[in-house]
Amino acid sequence: MKIGIIGSGAMGTGIAQVAATAGNEAVIYDSNPAALEKAKNQLHATLNKLAEKGKITLNEAGHIFGRIFFGTSLHSFTDCNIVVEAIVEDLGVKQKVFQEIEEVVSPHCILATNTSSLSIASIAAACKIPGRVIGIHFFNPVPLMSLVEIIPAIQTEKSITEKAIEWVAFLKKDGVLAKDTPGFIVNRVARPYYGEAIRIMEEGIADCATIDKAMTETGGFKMGPFTLMDFIGADVNYRVTESVWQQFFYEPRFKPSFSQKRLFEAGYFGRKSGKGFYDYSEGAIQPEANPDKALASNIFRRIIVMLINEAAEAVLFQIGTPHAIDLAMTKGVNYPKGLLRWADEMGVASVVAELDALYDLYREDRYRCSALLRKMAAENKNFY
């Protein structure tokens, strides 16, 4: 099978590496020749480094690199079975690129987008054969992250979805089916991890360091929300938050915060800029977390019930199955356990009670309990 990849950034090169490692031929094309040359050098260096570490043999590294080609035009995709687009998150740009691809590939070639939040249906609508368009969303870094969200549009033919599932399995990735809604599974369900943490900070209940410690030490998360937002960058995280909020017709649960908007406006993107929620400049004194264990427990419980509520809403509206949603959150963003399994362990009735307490306090739709959780609590049911 021959795979075409548009875009030679981290996502594009990562997809090429994974495809070639699995035995596919991969062709990368980028409209910027300098970026393509840089990608070629980086891939070569990455494979050699894996060989040095003993992850693969030097011979294997040579074979993998030998299956990766660097195209000088879209015509390099003429005989591809699948073309994956991994470029800027701009609907107009993506639509134009898909129209251009259609002119050079065969009618049977699958056209996939690696978008993390844009409508697959809108991208497909720009094509002459919309039924062959599908979302195949990898996570960064692609070689290390096992999750892939597979998102059929309403136009996508069933056979295309089945082929996409087969290809993702061939790559030895964990594929989950998701409905074509904003943020799909991961970028939708994860919003409260950031949003509720910021809300707690904005209210003065605790500072960033205390909230981060509560989620890592009490909750078992690998990275606290503020450390993670600084790692991702406000330029990325804020834009995704705003995009999901707008695409959900300004649903209060996804409302962005002024705190992150101001960081975004100031250019304080986090680690990449030297300043974000934390100061990364040389000699900067980092805040110390409050050691109060009761406070840490309250912070963790508030954020986790909000995450569970979002996961339950995703099940209610058939964005994914409970298994798919839990797999997506553990494999896609390294959560310590599936949110719906967590709900079962905490007790669904207990989760409902905590959400109702928050709603009674704030009287905001942000805290309204999912109808699914309320129904399950009344019937004494679990997700598993």
Sine and cosine of phi, psi and omega as CSV:
sin_phi,cos_phi,sin_psi,cos_psi,sin_omega,cos_omega
0.00,0.00,0.64,-0.77,-0.01,-1.00
-0.91,-0.41,0.78,-0.63,-0.08,-1.00
-0.92,-0.39,0.76,-0.64,0.10,-0.99
-0.98,-0.19,0.63,-0.78,0.00,-1.00
-0.75,-0.66,0.83,-0.56,0.04,-1.00
-0.98,-0.20,0.88,-0.48,-0.03,-1.00
0.93,-0.38,0.84,-0.54,-0.07,-1.00
-0.95,-0.32,0.41,0.91,0.07,-1.00
-0.97,0.23,-0.25,-0.97,-0.04,-1.00
-0.86,0.52,-0.65,0.76,-0.02,-1.00
-0.93,0.37,-0.75,0.67,-0.03,-1.00
-0.87,0.49,-0.73,0.68,-0.01,-1.00
-0.93,0.37,-0.57,0.82,0.03,-1.00
-0.90,0.43,-0.67,0.74,0.04,-1.00
-0.90,0.44,-0.67,0.75,0.01,-1.00
-0.88,0.47,-0.69,0.73,0.00,-1.00
-0.88,0.47,-0.71,0.70,-0.02,-1.00
-0.92,0.40,-0.68,0.73,0.00,-1.00
-0.89,0.45,-0.70,0.71,-0.01,-1.00
-0.93,0.37,-0.58,0.82,0.04,-1.00
-0.90,0.44,-0.58,0.81,0.01,-1.00
-0.98,0.22,-0.18,0.98,0.04,-1.00
0.93,-0.38,-0.03,1.00,0.06,-1.00
-0.98,0.22,0.44,-0.90,0.25,-0.97
-1.00,0.09,0.64,-0.76,-0.02,-1.00
-0.76,-0.64,0.74,-0.68,0.04,-1.00
-0.90,-0.45,0.86,-0.50,0.04,-1.00
-0.98,-0.19,0.72,-0.69,0.10,-0.99
-0.79,-0.62,0.66,-0.75,0.09,-1.00
-0.64,-0.77,0.67,-0.75,-0.01,-1.00
-0.93,0.37,-0.25,0.97,0.03,-1.00
-0.98,-0.20,0.96,-0.28,-0.04,-1.00
-0.86,0.52,-0.58,0.81,0.01,-1.00
-0.91,0.41,-0.65,0.76,0.02,-1.00
-0.91,0.42,-0.60,0.80,0.01,-1.00
-0.92,0.40,-0.67,0.75,0.03,-1.00
-0.91,0.42,-0.64,0.77,0.04,-1.00
-0.89,0.46,-0.67,0.74,0.02,-1.00
-0.89,0.46,-0.65,0.76,0.02,-1.00
-0.87,0.50,-0.72,0.69,0.00,-1.00
-0.92,0.40,-0.65,0.76,-0.01,-1.00
-0.92,0.40,-0.67,0.74,0.03,-1.00
-0.89,0.46,-0.68,0.74,0.01,-1.00
-0.88,0.47,-0.70,0.71,0.00,-1.00
-0.92,0.40,-0.66,0.76,-0.01,-1.00
-0.88,0.47,-0.71,0.70,-0.02,-1.00
-0.92,0.39,-0.62,0.78,0.05,-1.00
-0.91,0.42,-0.60,0.80,0.02,-1.00
-0.92,0.39,-0.63,0.78,0.05,-1.00
-0.89,0.46,-0.60,0.80,0.04,-1.00
-0.93,0.38,-0.66,0.75,0.02,-1.00
-0.89,0.46,-0.58,0.81,0.00,-1.00
-0.99,0.14,-0.09,1.00,0.01,-1.00
0.99,0.14,0.19,0.98,0.02,-1.00
-0.95,0.32,-0.58,0.82,0.09,-1.00
-0.64,-0.77,0.27,-0.96,0.05,-1.00
-0.99,0.12,0.31,-0.95,0.04,-1.00
-0.88,0.47,-0.56,0.83,0.03,-1.00
-0.91,0.42,-0.68,0.73,0.03,-1.00
-0.90,0.44,-0.66,0.76,0.02,-1.00
-0.85,0.52,-0.67,0.75,0.01,-1.00
-0.91,0.42,-0.65,0.76,0.01,-1.00
-0.92,0.39,-0.66,0.75,0.00,-1.00
-0.89,0.46,-0.74,0.67,-0.01,-1.00
-0.90,0.44,-0.54,0.84,0.01,-1.00
-0.93,0.37,-0.32,0.95,0.03,-1.00
-1.00,-0.02,-0.02,1.00,0.00,-1.00
-0.96,-0.28,0.81,-0.58,-0.01,-1.00
-0.89,-0.46,0.39,-0.92,-0.07,-1.00
-0.85,-0.52,0.96,-0.29,-0.11,-0.99
-0.99,0.16,0.51,-0.86,0.00,-1.00
-0.99,-0.14,-0.16,0.99,0.05,-1.00
-0.35,-0.94,0.16,-0.99,0.03,-1.00
-0.89,0.45,-0.35,0.94,0.02,-1.00
-0.91,0.41,-0.20,0.98,0.09,-1.00
-0.92,0.39,-0.26,0.96,-0.05,-1.00
-1.00,-0.09,0.11,0.99,-0.11,-0.99
-0.76,0.65,-0.69,0.72,-0.06,-1.00
-0.96,-0.28,0.40,0.92,0.00,-1.00
-0.98,0.20,0.54,-0.84,0.08,-1.00
-1.00,0.04,-0.55,0.83,0.04,-1.00
-0.67,-0.74,0.67,-0.75,0.16,-0.99
-0.87,-0.49,0.81,-0.59,0.01,-1.00
-0.94,-0.34,0.83,-0.55,0.04,-1.00
-1.00,-0.04,0.79,-0.61,0.01,-1.00
-0.68,-0.73,0.92,0.40,-0.03,-1.00
-0.86,-0.51,-0.24,-0.97,-0.07,-1.00
-0.82,0.57,0.58,-0.82,-0.01,-1.00
-0.98,0.19,0.96,0.30,0.01,-1.00
-0.69,-0.72,0.90,-0.44,-0.11,-0.99
-0.85,0.52,-0.71,0.70,-0.02,-1.00
-0.87,0.49,-0.66,0.75,0.02,-1.00
-0.91,0.42,-0.70,0.71,-0.01,-1.00
-0.89,0.45,-0.70,0.72,0.00,-1.00
-0.86,0.51,-0.68,0.73,0.00,-1.00
-0.90,0.44,-0.68,0.73,0.00,-1.00
-0.90,0.44,-0.66,0.75,0.01,-1.00
-0.90,0.43,-0.61,0.79,0.05,-1.00
-0.90,0.44,-0.60,0.80,0.02,-1.00
-0.94,0.34,-0.62,0.78,0.01,-1.00
-0.89,0.45,-0.67,0.74,-0.04,-1.00
-0.83,0.55,-0.47,0.88,-0.04,-1.00
-0.96,0.29,-0.31,0.95,-0.10,-1.00
-0.90,-0.44,-0.36,0.93,-0.04,-1.00
-1.00,-0.04,0.22,-0.98,0.03,-1.00
-0.96,0.27,0.32,-0.95,0.00,-1.00
-0.90,0.43,-0.30,0.95,-0.05,-1.00
-1.00,-0.09,-0.06,1.00,-0.02,-1.00
-0.95,0.32,0.75,-0.66,0.05,-1.00
-0.98,0.20,0.72,-0.69,0.04,-1.00
-0.94,-0.33,0.90,-0.44,-0.07,-1.00
-0.88,-0.48,0.57,-0.82,0.10,-1.00
-0.91,-0.42,0.63,-0.78,0.03,-1.00
-1.00,-0.09,0.31,0.95,-0.02,-1.00
-0.82,0.57,0.55,-0.84,0.00,-1.00
-0.99,-0.14,-0.23,0.97,-0.05,-1.00
-0.43,-0.90,-0.16,0.99,-0.03,-1.00
-0.98,0.20,0.40,-0.92,-0.02,-1.00
-0.93,0.38,0.83,-0.56,0.06,-1.00
-0.94,0.35,-0.58,0.82,0.00,-1.00
-0.88,0.48,-0.63,0.78,0.01,-1.00
-0.92,0.39,-0.62,0.79,0.03,-1.00
-0.93,0.37,-0.70,0.72,0.00,-1.00
-0.89,0.45,-0.57,0.82,-0.05,-1.00
-0.89,0.45,-0.36,0.93,0.00,-1.00
-0.99,0.14,-0.13,0.99,-0.11,-0.99
-0.99,-0.17,0.42,-0.91,0.05,-1.00
-0.95,0.32,-0.56,0.83,0.03,-1.00
-0.87,-0.50,0.98,0.21,-0.07,-1.00
-0.90,0.44,-0.39,0.92,-0.04,-1.00
-0.91,0.41,-0.26,0.97,-0.01,-1.00
-0.99,-0.16,0.10,1.00,-0.01,-1.00
-1.00,-0.07,0.68,-0.74,-0.03,-1.00
-0.47,-0.88,0.42,-0.91,0.11,-0.99
-1.00,-0.03,0.79,-0.62,0.12,-0.99
-0.78,-0.62,1.00,-0.10,-0.16,-0.99
-0.99,-0.15,0.96,-0.28,0.07,-1.00
-1.00,0.09,0.30,-0.96,0.03,-1.00
-0.90,-0.44,0.53,-0.85,-0.11,-0.99
-1.00,-0.08,0.71,-0.70,-0.03,1.00
-0.98,0.18,0.77,-0.64,-0.13,-0.99
-0.82,0.58,-0.70,0.72,-0.02,-1.00
-0.90,0.44,-0.42,0.91,-0.06,-1.00
-0.99,-0.15,-0.50,0.87,-0.06,-1.00
-1.00,0.01,0.82,-0.57,-0.12,-0.99
-1.00,0.07,-0.28,0.96,-0.08,-1.00
-0.98,0.18,0.63,-0.77,0.17,-0.99
-0.68,-0.74,0.84,-0.54,0.08,-1.00
-1.00,0.07,0.78,-0.63,0.02,-1.00
-0.94,-0.33,0.89,-0.45,-0.16,-0.99
-0.84,-0.55,0.99,-0.15,0.09,-1.00
-0.95,0.30,0.62,-0.78,0.16,-0.99
-0.99,0.13,0.15,-0.99,0.04,-1.00
-0.92,0.40,-0.34,0.94,0.02,-1.00
-1.00,0.05,-0.30,0.95,-0.14,-0.99
-0.90,0.44,0.77,-0.64,0.05,-1.00
-0.94,0.33,0.57,-0.82,-0.04,-1.00
-0.84,0.54,-0.63,0.78,-0.03,-1.00
-0.90,0.43,-0.53,0.85,0.03,-1.00
-0.93,0.36,-0.68,0.73,0.05,-1.00
-0.87,0.49,-0.70,0.72,0.00,-1.00
-0.89,0.46,-0.66,0.75,0.03,-1.00
-0.92,0.40,-0.62,0.79,0.03,-1.00
-0.90,0.43,-0.67,0.74,0.03,-1.00
-0.88,0.47,-0.69,0.72,0.01,-1.00
-0.89,0.46,-0.68,0.73,-0.04,-1.00
-0.92,0.40,-0.67,0.74,0.02,-1.00
-0.89,0.46,-0.65,0.76,0.06,-1.00
-0.91,0.42,-0.62,0.79,0.05,-1.00
-0.87,0.49,-0.55,0.84,0.03,-1.00
-0.98,0.22,-0.04,1.00,-0.03,-1.00
0.91,0.42,0.63,0.78,0.05,-1.00
-0.95,-0.32,0.38,-0.93,0.06,-1.00
-1.00,0.00,0.98,-0.20,-0.01,-1.00
-1.00,0.02,0.69,-0.72,0.10,-0.99
-0.80,-0.60,0.68,-0.74,0.04,-1.00
-0.99,0.14,0.72,-0.69,0.02,-1.00
-0.72,-0.69,0.49,-0.87,0.05,-1.00
-0.98,0.22,0.49,-0.87,-0.02,-1.00
-0.97,0.23,0.97,0.24,0.07,-1.00
-0.77,-0.64,0.34,-0.94,-0.10,-1.00
-0.80,0.60,0.79,-0.61,0.03,-1.00
0.99,0.15,-0.14,0.99,-0.03,-1.00
0.81,0.59,-0.82,-0.57,0.02,-1.00
-1.00,-0.10,-0.90,0.45,-0.19,-0.98
-0.88,0.48,-0.79,0.62,-0.07,-1.00
-0.95,0.31,-0.23,0.97,0.11,-0.99
-1.00,0.05,-0.82,0.57,-0.11,-0.99
-0.91,0.41,-0.50,0.86,-0.06,-1.00
-0.98,0.22,-0.19,0.98,-0.10,-0.99
-0.80,0.60,-0.68,0.73,-0.03,-1.00
-0.90,0.43,-0.38,0.92,0.02,-1.00
-0.87,0.49,-0.59,0.81,0.04,-1.00
-1.00,0.00,-0.78,0.63,-0.13,-0.99
-0.88,0.48,-0.71,0.71,-0.04,-1.00
-0.96,0.28,-0.53,0.85,0.07,-1.00
-0.89,0.46,-0.69,0.72,0.02,-1.00
-0.90,0.43,-0.65,0.76,0.00,-1.00
-0.87,0.49,-0.69,0.72,0.03,-1.00
-0.87,0.49,-0.68,0.73,0.02,-1.00
-0.91,0.41,-0.70,0.72,-0.03,-1.00
-0.90,0.44,-0.52,0.85,0.01,-1.00
-0.98,0.19,-0.14,0.99,0.00,-1.00
0.98,0.18,0.25,0.97,0.02,-1.00
-0.93,0.36,-0.62,0.79,0.03,-1.00
-0.34,-0.94,0.37,-0.93,0.04,-1.00
-1.00,0.00,0.06,-1.00,-0.08,-1.00
-0.84,0.55,-0.72,0.69,-0.06,-1.00
-0.89,0.46,-0.65,0.76,-0.01,-1.00
-0.93,0.37,-0.66,0.75,0.02,-1.00
-0.92,0.39,-0.68,0.74,0.03,-1.00
-0.87,0.49,-0.69,0.72,-0.01,-1.00
-0.91,0.42,-0.62,0.78,0.02,-1.00
-0.87,0.49,-0.66,0.75,-0.05,-1.00
-0.98,0.22,-0.49,0.87,0.01,-1.00
-1.00,0.08,-0.71,0.70,-0.07,-1.00
-0.99,0.12,-0.69,0.72,0.01,-1.00
-0.99,0.12,-0.68,0.74,-0.08,-1.00
-1.00,0.04,-0.38,0.93,0.00,-1.00
0.99,0.13,0.20,0.98,0.06,-1.00
-0.96,0.29,0.55,-0.84,-0.06,-1.00
-0.94,0.34,-0.48,0.88,-0.04,-1.00
-0.61,-0.79,0.71,-0.71,0.04,-1.00
-0.93,0.36,0.33,-0.94,-0.09,-1.00
-0.87,0.49,-0.62,0.79,-0.04,-1.00
-0.97,0.24,-0.63,0.78,0.09,-1.00
-0.88,0.47,-0.65,0.76,-0.01,-1.00
-0.93,0.37,-0.67,0.74,0.02,-1.00
-0.89,0.45,-0.61,0.79,0.05,-1.00
-0.93,0.36,-0.52,0.85,0.03,-1.00
-0.95,0.32,-0.70,0.71,0.02,-1.00
-0.92,0.38,-0.68,0.73,-0.04,-1.00
0.97,-0.24,0.74,-0.68,0.01,-1.00
-0.89,0.45,-0.45,0.89,0.02,-1.00
-0.90,0.44,-0.52,0.86,0.02,-1.00
-1.00,-0.04,-0.80,0.60,-0.12,-0.99
-0.90,0.44,-0.67,0.74,0.00,-1.00
-0.92,0.40,-0.67,0.75,-0.02,-1.00
-0.89,0.45,-0.65,0.76,0.03,-1.00
-0.91,0.42,-0.69,0.72,0.01,-1.00
-0.85,0.52,-0.74,0.67,-0.01,-1.00
-0.90,0.43,-0.65,0.76,-0.01,-1.00
-0.90,0.44,-0.72,0.69,0.00,-1.00
-0.89,0.46,-0.68,0.73,0.01,-1.00
-0.86,0.50,-0.74,0.68,-0.01,-1.00
-0.91,0.41,-0.68,0.74,-0.04,-1.00
-0.94,0.35,-0.39,0.92,0.07,-1.00
-1.00,-0.03,0.42,0.91,0.06,-1.00
0.84,0.54,0.65,0.76,0.08,-1.00
0.90,0.45,0.66,0.75,0.10,-0.99
-0.87,0.50,0.81,-0.59,-0.06,-1.00
-0.85,0.53,-0.46,0.89,-0.03,-1.00
-0.90,0.44,-0.41,0.91,-0.08,-1.00
-0.96,-0.29,0.18,0.98,-0.08,-1.00
-0.85,0.52,0.80,-0.61,0.03,-1.00
-0.93,0.36,0.21,-0.98,-0.01,-1.00
-0.95,-0.30,0.49,-0.87,0.07,-1.00
-0.93,0.37,-0.53,0.85,-0.01,-1.00
-0.85,0.52,-0.74,0.67,-0.01,-1.00
-0.96,0.28,-0.55,0.84,0.03,-1.00
-0.89,0.46,-0.66,0.75,0.00,-1.00
-0.92,0.39,-0.63,0.78,0.07,-1.00
-0.88,0.48,-0.68,0.73,0.02,-1.00
-0.87,0.49,-0.73,0.69,-0.02,-1.00
-0.91,0.41,-0.55,0.84,-0.02,-1.00
-0.99,0.17,-0.20,0.98,-0.06,-1.00
0.99,0.14,0.28,0.96,0.05,-1.00
-1.00,0.02,0.99,0.13,-0.14,-0.99
-1.00,0.05,-0.07,1.00,-0.03,-1.00
0.93,-0.37,-0.62,-0.78,-0.06,-1.00
-0.84,0.55,-0.66,0.76,-0.09,-1.00
-0.91,0.42,-0.43,0.90,-0.01,-1.00
-0.95,-0.30,-0.11,0.99,0.01,-1.00
1.00,-0.06,-0.15,0.99,0.00,-1.00
-0.42,-0.91,0.64,-0.77,0.05,-1.00
-0.43,-0.90,-0.82,-0.58,0.14,-0.99
-0.93,0.38,-0.49,0.87,0.08,-1.00
-0.91,-0.41,0.35,-0.94,0.05,-1.00
-0.99,-0.15,0.86,-0.50,-0.05,-1.00
-0.97,-0.24,0.18,0.98,0.01,-1.00
-0.94,0.33,0.42,-0.91,-0.05,-1.00
-0.87,0.49,0.77,-0.64,0.04,-1.00
0.99,0.10,-0.02,1.00,-0.01,-1.00
-0.91,0.42,0.68,-0.73,0.01,-1.00
-1.00,0.02,0.84,-0.54,-0.04,-1.00
-1.00,0.07,0.60,-0.80,-0.01,-1.00
-0.91,0.40,0.51,-0.86,0.04,-1.00
-0.99,-0.14,0.66,-0.75,-0.03,-1.00
-0.96,0.29,0.56,-0.83,0.11,-0.99
-0.93,0.37,0.80,-0.60,-0.06,-1.00
-0.98,0.18,0.00,1.00,-0.05,-1.00
-0.87,0.50,0.93,-0.37,-0.06,-1.00
-0.94,0.33,-0.54,0.84,0.02,-1.00
-0.92,0.40,-0.64,0.77,0.06,-1.00
-0.89,0.45,-0.70,0.72,0.00,-1.00
-0.87,0.50,-0.67,0.74,0.00,-1.00
-0.90,0.44,-0.67,0.74,0.01,-1.00
-0.90,0.44,-0.66,0.75,0.02,-1.00
-0.89,0.46,-0.75,0.66,-0.01,-1.00
-0.86,0.50,-0.73,0.68,-0.04,-1.00
-0.89,0.46,-0.63,0.78,-0.02,-1.00
-0.91,0.41,-0.69,0.72,-0.03,-1.00
-0.95,0.31,-0.65,0.76,-0.07,-1.00
-0.93,0.36,-0.60,0.80,0.01,-1.00
-0.94,0.35,-0.51,0.86,0.06,-1.00
-0.93,0.36,-0.63,0.78,0.07,-1.00
-0.91,0.42,-0.70,0.71,0.02,-1.00
-0.88,0.48,-0.66,0.75,0.01,-1.00
-0.86,0.51,-0.67,0.74,0.00,-1.00
-0.93,0.37,-0.63,0.78,0.04,-1.00
-0.90,0.44,-0.64,0.76,0.02,-1.00
-0.91,0.42,-0.64,0.77,0.06,-1.00
-0.88,0.48,-0.61,0.79,0.01,-1.00
-0.91,0.42,-0.57,0.82,0.07,-1.00
-0.95,0.32,-0.71,0.70,-0.04,-1.00
-0.83,0.56,-0.67,0.74,-0.04,-1.00
-0.99,-0.12,0.32,0.95,0.14,-0.99
0.83,0.56,0.62,0.78,0.11,-0.99
-0.94,0.34,-0.56,0.83,0.05,-1.00
-0.21,-0.98,0.25,-0.97,0.06,-1.00
-0.97,0.24,0.31,-0.95,0.07,-1.00
-0.82,0.58,-0.66,0.75,0.01,-1.00
-0.90,0.43,-0.70,0.71,-0.01,-1.00
-0.89,0.45,-0.65,0.76,-0.03,-1.00
-0.93,0.37,-0.69,0.73,0.03,-1.00
-0.92,0.40,-0.65,0.76,0.04,-1.00
-0.90,0.45,-0.67,0.75,-0.01,-1.00
-0.88,0.48,-0.66,0.75,-0.07,-1.00
-0.97,0.22,-0.51,0.86,0.03,-1.00
-0.99,0.17,-0.62,0.78,-0.04,-1.00
-1.00,0.00,-0.47,0.89,-0.07,-1.00
-1.00,0.03,-0.57,0.82,0.00,-1.00
-0.75,-0.66,0.30,0.95,0.13,-0.99
0.84,0.54,0.60,0.80,0.09,-1.00
-0.91,0.42,0.56,-0.83,-0.07,-1.00
-0.89,0.45,-0.44,0.90,0.10,-0.99
-0.36,-0.93,0.24,-0.97,0.01,-1.00
-0.91,0.42,0.64,-0.77,-0.07,-1.00
-0.91,0.43,-0.58,0.82,-0.03,-1.00
-0.98,0.21,-0.50,0.86,0.14,-0.99
-0.93,0.37,-0.60,0.80,0.06,-1.00
-0.88,0.48,-0.65,0.76,0.02,-1.00
-0.87,0.50,-0.68,0.73,0.03,-1.00
-0.88,0.48,-0.67,0.74,-0.03,-1.00
-0.93,0.37,-0.64,0.77,0.01,-1.00
-0.96,0.26,-0.43,0.90,-0.10,-1.00
0.99,-0.13,0.89,-0.46,-0.05,-1.00
-0.85,0.52,-0.63,0.78,0.01,-1.00
-0.89,0.46,-0.60,0.80,0.01,-1.00
-0.92,0.39,-0.65,0.76,0.04,-1.00
-0.89,0.47,-0.69,0.72,0.02,-1.00
-0.88,0.48,-0.68,0.73,-0.02,-1.00
-0.89,0.46,-0.65,0.76,-0.01,-1.00
-0.94,0.33,-0.62,0.78,0.06,-1.00
-0.91,0.41,-0.65,0.76,0.01,-1.00
-0.91,0.42,-0.58,0.81,0.03,-1.00
-0.90,0.43,-0.65,0.76,0.04,-1.00
-0.91,0.41,-0.67,0.74,0.01,-1.00
-0.91,0.42,-0.66,0.75,0.01,-1.00
-0.89,0.46,-0.56,0.83,0.00,-1.00
-0.96,0.28,-0.75,0.67,-0.14,-0.99
-1.00,-0.09,-0.45,0.89,-0.08,-1.00
0.80,0.59,0.66,0.75,0.05,-1.00
-0.90,-0.44,0.62,-0.79,0.04,-1.00
-0.88,0.47,-0.34,0.94,0.07,-1.00
-0.78,0.63,-0.56,0.83,-0.12,-0.99
-0.97,-0.25,0.21,0.98,-0.01,-1.00
-0.93,0.36,0.68,-0.73,-0.05,-1.00
-0.97,0.23,0.64,-0.77,0.05,-1.00
-0.87,0.49,0.68,-0.73,0.03,-1.00
-0.86,0.51,-0.53,0.85,0.01,-1.00
-0.91,0.41,-0.70,0.71,0.02,-1.00
-0.89,0.46,-0.68,0.73,-0.02,-1.00
-0.90,0.43,-0.66,0.76,0.02,-1.00
-0.91,0.41,-0.68,0.73,0.00,-1.00
-0.91,0.42,-0.62,0.78,0.02,-1.00
-0.90,0.43,-0.67,0.75,0.00,-1.00
-0.90,0.43,-0.55,0.84,-0.02,-1.00
-0.99,-0.11,0.08,1.00,0.01,-1.00
0.82,0.57,0.71,0.70,-0.02,-1.00
-0.96,-0.29,0.40,-0.92,0.10,-0.99
-0.90,-0.44,0.22,-0.98,0.08,-1.00
-0.97,0.25,-0.49,0.87,-0.03,-1.00
-0.82,-0.58,0.00,0.00,0.00,0.00
